[in-house]
Amino acid sequence: MICSPPDCRCRACLLDENAALKARLNTPEVEDFARGVVAEAQHQRARFSSDHDAGKSPLDWFWLIGYLAQKAAFAALAGDRDKALHHTISTAAALANWHAALSDQDTAMRPGIAPPAGQS
């Protein structure tokens, strides 16, 4: 069979498309703040997900955001512009995920705590 991407739906093309989408999701955006926050929030939800909110508290979110903001500050002090930009975006994305959790929106992000018993 001859493939004709992007319309082809064969297994090989679907696997290639999946790999490309994963790469895009896992590549931080550092120049466009708004786009970067949305992409990073999605990345955080995919990477740190859980089926329920057990164990989350406002202080878990507070410490996560402080930790990420500190990483941004240290990167800026060290002169690592790209890392500082990335960490400002990751901090804002964590705030977006906290906002979603407070708003009872669908978010499965767990802010830096161990998964519930029985989950890995």
C-alpha positions in Angstrom: 0.0 0.0 0.0 1.2 3.5 -0.9 0.8 6.0 1.9 -0.4 9.5 1.2 0.2 11.5 4.4 -1.4 13.5 6.0 -4.6 11.7 5.0 -3.3 8.1 5.4 -4.6 6.2 8.4 -2.3 3.2 8.2 -0.6 2.0 11.4 2.8 3.3 10.4 1.4 6.8 9.6 -0.7 6.9 12.7 2.4 5.9 14.8 4.4 8.7 13.1 1.6 11.2 13.7 1.4 10.1 17.4 5.2 10.5 17.9 5.1 14.0 16.3 2.2 15.1 18.5 4.0 13.8 21.6 7.2 15.6 20.6 5.2 18.8 20.1 3.5 18.4 23.5 6.8 17.8 25.2 8.7 20.7 23.6 8.5 23.8 25.7 7.4 27.1 24.2 9.4 29.9 25.6 8.8 32.9 23.4 4.9 33.1 23.2 3.9 33.2 26.8 0.1 32.6 26.4 0.7 29.7 23.9 3.4 28.3 26.2 1.2 28.3 29.3 -1.5 26.4 27.5 0.9 23.9 26.1 2.7 23.5 29.4 -0.5 23.1 31.3 -1.5 20.3 29.0 2.0 18.7 29.3 1.7 18.8 33.1 -1.7 17.2 33.0 -0.4 14.4 30.8 2.8 13.9 32.8 1.5 14.2 36.3 -2.0 12.8 36.0 -4.2 10.9 38.4 -7.8 9.8 38.3 -8.9 11.7 41.3 -7.8 14.6 43.5 -7.0 12.7 46.7 -4.1 14.3 48.5 -4.2 17.7 46.9 -4.3 20.7 49.2 -3.9 24.4 48.6 -0.5 24.1 50.3 0.6 21.5 47.8 -0.1 23.9 45.0 1.5 26.8 46.8 4.8 24.8 47.3 4.8 23.6 43.7 4.4 27.2 42.4 7.0 28.5 44.8 9.4 25.8 43.7 8.9 26.5 40.0 9.2 30.3 40.5 12.5 29.7 42.4 13.8 27.7 39.5 13.0 30.6 37.2 14.7 33.1 39.5 17.9 30.9 39.8 18.0 30.3 36.0 17.7 34.1 35.4 20.4 34.8 37.9 22.7 32.3 36.2 22.0 33.9 32.9 20.1 31.0 31.4 17.5 32.9 29.5 15.7 30.0 27.9 15.5 28.0 31.2 14.2 31.1 33.0 11.6 31.7 30.4 10.5 28.0 30.5 10.2 28.1 34.3 8.1 31.3 34.3 5.8 29.5 31.9 5.8 26.3 33.9 4.9 28.3 37.0 2.0 30.0 35.2 0.9 26.6 33.9 0.8 25.2 37.4 -1.3 28.2 38.4 -3.6 27.4 35.4 -4.0 23.8 36.6 -4.7 25.0 40.2 -7.3 27.3 38.8 -8.9 24.4 36.9 -8.9 22.3 40.1 -10.5 25.1 42.1 -13.0 25.6 39.4 -14.0 21.9 39.3 -12.7 21.7 35.8 -11.4 18.5 34.4 -7.7 18.4 35.6 -5.9 15.3 36.8 -2.6 17.0 37.7 -1.1 16.0 41.0 1.2 18.8 42.3 4.4 16.9 43.3 2.9 14.3 45.6 3.1 10.5 45.5 0.3 8.7 43.6 -2.5 7.2 45.7 -1.9 3.7 47.0 -2.3 1.1 44.3 -1.4 3.5 41.5 2.0 3.8 39.9 
